[in-house]
């Protein structure tokens, strides 16, 4: 017979998961993915129109790994008007040898946010010039805040510049980040951001280019992560024609959606012009050849990231429970 | 903020769900599906080789419905050697207007078994001749037992004939069914089954035809449900060339896998030779034109069935809880 499984909530996940551990396992996940060490079929997608929403389902496992993971990330974009969070999510962890349920992580979408933040921070570092003038963040939402915090740390800069279509939101985020110890400012024009920053992360739900190619100076490194579905786009495809290094998290996925596909479709670059971010993180390829290069990372999100974070969460929570149990048990002997 | 959600286990589901209610909502689900009233993208599939296993992920919602459903059905085929059940599963139910988690149904795979049993019973009736001599079941597993019980009731026959590759298993199932009030017998040869039965349900994991076309007599109705993945097959494709009515649960899915695709690929029938089971259940098409027809239903499994059963389960359990709560609350006023 099957038994009940534990459900762990957001507070347990927040306590268990440290940023450095998440960066470490997500880095490992990109490398495994690049080395064909992950089984991850095409993700599922369920779309809603009234009200607008989506549910992305990613699933997979590390070859030889102890678990498999099914991850749901849900967004309903009019929720804030109802006083509800936009995001929700669940991560389900199963035994890869028996199919039995190990745990449900009721992460409310946070594990996806964190693994995406980790990917952005790793990608920002992977192609950054040797001297980072400032980190530019295009976008003002929840992921923009995480990117500012995580990537500024990985790049070793305190200077963050924010641009979004709504200046009030940009100013609010900059103010929020300043209170967290960063030197953050909002700018009115995206050109100002590119004038100040040589590492730029885009994290918006845009469906048309926000970043014109002419604004991108030599020596700039761009990480684009907003285009997680067909129909989304953040970068002018002409930037790809000027780039020396193009990194993708997954070649096929970035040809299906993301930014790379737009440049390929426009005939600006060959469909094999990209290298894998995992190869760069493994030290098998270079993310930047010279200080004057324009470099790009196109991130669309990998099941491998979800497998990595969920595996880490389970290990940490369970070892803590055993530790807790041991202490409690020692207590009774006194 | 998001709140915790309830998890309902198998005992609650068993108590709440009655066979007649499940038949009713699954019938409705087939009709909705045929009338384009269901949003159900292509299901996900995760395969394992060491040990062999699979995880099927179906997801969807009824247009205008209050919930969306993500259903996982997991099978690990060497589990019995370890003293574990082969099947596991979880059904996740979300609010289709906000994306919030309504409940997790820890059904251990039973909701999939039941909705499949309901589909078989409805499909058996949809093309059955007016006088059923006996119900033939090809297969000896868990679903074979459910089919024998559910379809014999829908057909109004007590007579069940079992054939499987392992005669001992066939005999065990026949004995088991006899103890449940059916007149069941096991036969050594599949030809004996076709000699006695004019409604036959196949529910095996076969990867090569078990049912030779020459054995199928005029007036026979066949329901094939075993081929739920690419590479599986139960029927000789030549049966399709002899059939007057071919029903599929989903046209595209049955062209991708199932039985219909083998007949189409072999050039025995046109790729548009099928009608939808939902149309027949809605009374918009006939499942049998004459008593001498050979008729076939090809079932591959629909997310609509999962949505239907999960919605029913939630409604029944929650109305019961409210009822229980009301009683408890009345109690405190005494």
Interface residues (C-beta under 8 A of the other chain):
Chain A: X1 X2 X4 X5 X7 X9 X10 X39 X41 X42 X43 X44 X45 X46 X47 X48 X51 X53 X55 X57 X59 X60 X61 X68 X70 X72 X74 X75 X76 X79 X82 X84 X85 X87 X88 X90 X92 X94 X96 X97 X98 X99 X100 X101 X104 X106 X108
Chain B: X1 X2 X4 X5 X7 X9 X10 X39 X41 X42 X43 X44 X45 X46 X47 X48 X51 X53 X55 X57 X59 X60 X61 X68 X70 X72 X74 X75 X76 X79 X82 X84 X85 X87 X88 X90 X92 X94 X96 X97 X98 X99 X100 X101 X104 X106 X108
